[in-house]
Amino acid sequence: MDMYLRHYFDPNFDYQSLRPTPAGQGDTDCYNLGYVQNVVKGQILAELVPLAEVEEPLPRFILKEAVLPQGANTRIDPAHPQYLLADANGYVFYYQDKIVVKRLLNVRTDVSFQTGNIFFVGDTVVHKDVKAGFSVQANNVLVHGIVEGGEVRARKDLKVEGGARGGAGNRCLLDSSGSLRVTFAEKIEMRSRGKLLVDNFSAHSSIYVAGDLIIEGMLIGGTCHAARHILVKGNAGNRTGAPTGVHLGYDPHLMRRKEQFEKRLGVLTERISHYEEKLPEVAKHASKMERRAAEAERETDKLKKAEYMEDRIGEIYDGVICGITQWGIYVELPNTVEGLIHVSSLAGDYFYYDEEACEMVGKESGVSYKLGQRVTVQVKGVDRLARTVDFVFPEGETGLPE
């Protein structure tokens, strides 16, 4: 029975033909290109299945004999002999028609746009430089070239033979969970949970070492935190006055976190001060906008009420006196529409406004209109532009209840 070799990795992968990947919303990721296919020990790499179960088989993986292409650092699962497993952490590829796992990754070019960031589960050797904006993360890491504005993180030991340099807006970081060795360090951050050795000089760098710090040359500027010892064989400090800080006896990584918190606190304090300066102006502007919005809402409300009453001219309503001035009486209807009975519309007497009593009084008749009195009114007219409604008392009536 013909068998088919099903892969759990891309058998056609070519690290020399990497392409940027879509990053969503029309963006393209040029930094994470997937330079290697990582596998861990015990991971399934391939499986033998009956050819009849495969919908679109590739001819090159159709097998006449049920034999797995076992290569270096792979093994056949004894409990399930149809599976080929990784026998080590590393990267998987085809070599001479065999599936192989290699533990050591050699990057023979610059870590740059050609490779993208490197993330590997084993040991890595970078034969050239790590360029600005790119990173390498692996177990033990050896860089033959310069780390220039990039990041290198080692889960074990780290060595940079060409030195490391930051500056010009490029953050440069060397981080090792074991020992760290670098030829020179300039304007970078270094972290080591073991011993840290600088073969030449360290300039304007931040150094955090859980073990011993040894600088063969000069220490110029920057800060050094070491839990145990610091040995500077050259001069420490310089004549330019650049501050050089040396701190011993404290956990360097806790000190680093402390510095980060202080830096963040400083940024937040600056922001608070900035907003405190702006707050009175912002509050004044917000209050002004709020008043404008309330006024616009009232004017819109008046317009809609005027439009509503346009079709009701001549109709009679009961209302309540809600305001009295020298030019007339304001009446509010149950539907919240408010209108004015102008003093000139008050027939049968001469009416005047008694300011002290807040009443409209007829001089001869003694009829008076007070706030809160119920009256009967008739719609006289509407002015949409002025957003006003005019009332009158029904002809021959005072509007007051009998």
Secondary structure by P-SEA (a helix, b strand, c coil): cbbbbbbcccccccccbbbbbbcccccccccccccccccccccccbbbccccccccccccccccccccccccccccccccccbbbbccbbbbbbccccccccccccccccccccccbbbbccbbbbcccccccccccccbbbbccccccbbbbbccbbbbccbbbbcccbbbbbbbccbbbbcccccbbbbbccbbbbcccccbbbbbbccbbbbcbbbcbbbbbbccccccccccccccccbbbbbcccaaaaaaaaaaaaaaaaaaaaaaaaaaaaaaaaaaaaaaaaaaaaaaaaaaaaaaaaaaacccccbbbbbbbccccccbbbbbccccbbbbbcccccccbbbbbcccccccccccccccccccccbbbbbccccccccbbbbbcccccccccc
